Amino acid sequence: MDIRRVATGHGTDGNSVFVSDDWVAPVTLALMPGSEFHQVWGADSTRTFPDDGSRPEARTYFPPLGGFRFGFFTIPPDGGSSVPADIDVEAAVAEIEQKLPGAAGHFDRDDPGMHTTATVDYGVVLSGQATLELDDGAKVALNPGDTYIQNGTRHRWSNAGDVPAVVAVTLIGAHHGAVA
């Protein structure tokens, strides 16, 4: 699914104007079939208004301290598409680093999907059912319209439903003593 992104800015006379109206294609990964990541907007520092509608620079998937991200991610149903048996794991990890820079380094190698980031995350489930699991095994199912605030805790996502879950999320870089 492509996401429409409309941005406003200011004209030379100071009046509000529409400065861009385009489509954001999802990032897809061989190692995560059915998952989609839409990198809609973000920056690595406090922003001034980009009056020309240009997307600020965001070098990594997760924002640094003072940075932010806005996007969508899609969680495929559990038991849906699985990783192909003949996948080149090294190439698939390289693909993650190329398409979602820095993201793979936040995931636990010994506990698939579990990860921790130095961010405060605000999210809302738009469709499907997303399950948020914490490191102690506690889980909560989130349905369309449900929101969450993720405060740098170790967690993973799953989807016990039969349709993909789409989540809109804002990530804000924060101090976290256990995450670089």
C-alpha positions in Angstrom: 0.0 0.0 0.0 1.3 3.4 -0.9 0.6 6.3 1.5 -0.3 9.8 0.3 1.8 12.5 1.9 0.7 16.2 1.6 2.9 18.9 3.1 2.3 22.6 3.6 4.7 25.5 3.8 4.9 29.2 3.4 5.0 31.2 0.1 7.2 34.2 -0.4 4.4 36.4 0.9 4.2 34.4 4.1 0.8 32.8 3.3 0.2 29.1 3.7 0.6 27.0 0.6 0.6 23.3 -0.4 4.2 22.5 -1.3 4.1 18.8 -2.0 1.6 16.1 -2.7 3.2 12.7 -3.4 3.1 9.0 -2.6 5.4 7.1 -0.2 6.0 3.5 -1.2 6.7 1.0 1.5 10.0 -0.5 2.3 9.7 -4.3 2.1 12.3 -6.8 3.4 13.0 -10.4 2.3 13.7 -11.4 5.9 10.2 -10.1 7.0 7.7 -11.2 4.3 4.4 -9.3 4.5 5.9 -6.5 6.7 5.9 -3.0 5.3 7.6 0.2 6.6 6.5 3.6 5.4 9.0 6.3 6.2 6.6 9.3 5.8 8.6 12.1 7.5 11.4 12.6 10.0 14.5 14.6 11.0 17.6 14.1 13.0 17.3 17.4 14.9 14.9 20.1 15.9 13.4 21.5 12.8 12.6 24.8 11.2 9.7 24.7 8.8 10.8 23.2 5.4 8.7 25.7 3.4 9.6 24.0 0.1 8.0 20.7 1.3 11.2 18.8 1.2 11.6 15.9 3.5 14.2 16.6 6.2 17.3 14.4 6.4 16.8 11.3 8.5 19.9 9.0 8.2 18.7 6.1 10.3 15.4 4.3 10.8 15.2 5.1 14.5 15.8 8.8 15.4 18.7 10.1 17.4 18.2 12.2 20.6 16.3 15.3 19.4 15.2 13.6 16.2 11.8 12.2 15.2 10.1 10.0 12.7 6.5 9.6 11.5 5.5 6.6 9.5 3.4 3.4 9.2 4.3 -0.2 9.6 2.4 -3.3 8.6 2.5 -6.5 10.6 1.5 -9.6 8.6 -0.7 -12.3 10.2 1.2 -14.8 12.3 1.7 -18.0 10.3 1.3 -16.1 7.0 4.2 -15.7 4.6 7.3 -17.2 6.1 11.0 -16.6 5.4 11.9 -18.6 2.3 13.9 -21.7 3.2 16.6 -20.8 0.7 17.1 -17.2 1.8 20.6 -15.9 1.9 20.5 -14.6 5.6 23.7 -12.4 5.2 22.2 -10.7 2.1 18.8 -10.3 3.8 20.5 -8.6 6.9 22.4 -6.4 4.5 19.1 -5.5 2.8 17.7 -4.4 6.2 20.7 -2.2 6.8 20.4 -0.6 3.3 16.7 0.0 3.4 16.2 0.7 7.2 19.6 1.9 8.3 20.6 1.1 11.8 17.3 -0.9 12.5 18.8 -4.4 12.6 21.2 -3.4 15.4 18.3 -2.8 17.8 17.0 -6.4 17.5 18.0 -9.3 19.8 19.7 -12.0 17.8 18.6 -14.7 20.3 15.0 -13.6 20.6 13.5 -12.9 17.1 11.5 -9.7 16.9 12.4 -8.5 20.4 14.0 -5.0 20.3 14.7 -1.9 22.4 15.1 1.6 21.1 16.0 5.0 22.6 12.7 6.4 21.6 9.2 7.4 22.9 6.8 5.9 20.4 3.2 7.1 19.9 1.1 4.8 17.8 -2.5 4.1 16.7 -3.7 0.9 15.1 -5.5 1.8 11.8 -6.6 -1.7 10.8 -6.2 -5.3 11.8 -5.1 -6.4 15.2 -1.5 -5.8 16.5 -0.2 -7.6 19.6 2.4 -5.8 21.7 4.5 -8.2 23.8 6.9 -7.1 26.5 10.1 -8.9 27.6 8.4 -10.6 30.5 5.8 -12.2 28.1 3.0 -9.8 29.0 0.9 -9.1 25.9 -1.9 -6.7 24.9 -4.0 -6.9 21.7 -4.6 -3.6 20.1 -7.5 -3.1 17.7 -8.4 -0.3 15.2 -8.5 3.0 17.1 -6.4 1.8 20.0 -3.3 3.8 20.9 -0.1 3.0 22.7 2.8 4.9 24.2 6.0 2.9 24.1 8.7 4.3 26.5 11.9 2.6 25.4 10.9 -0.8 26.7 12.0 -4.1 25.2 9.2 -5.5 23.1 8.1 -7.2 19.9 5.0 -7.1 17.6 2.8 -9.9 16.3 -0.6 -10.3 14.7 -2.9 -13.2 15.7 -5.6 -12.0 13.3 -6.1 -13.1 9.7 -5.5 -9.7 8.0 -2.4 -7.4 8.1 -2.4 -4.9 10.9 -1.5 -1.3 9.9 -0.1 1.0 12.6 0.7 4.7 12.3 3.6 5.7 14.6 5.6 8.7 15.7 9.1 8.0 17.2 10.9 10.6 19.2 14.5 10.2 20.1 15.0 10.1 23.9 17.7 9.5 26.6 17.9 5.7 27.4 20.7 4.5 29.6 20.7 1.0 28.2 20.5 1.8 24.4 23.2 3.6 22.4 
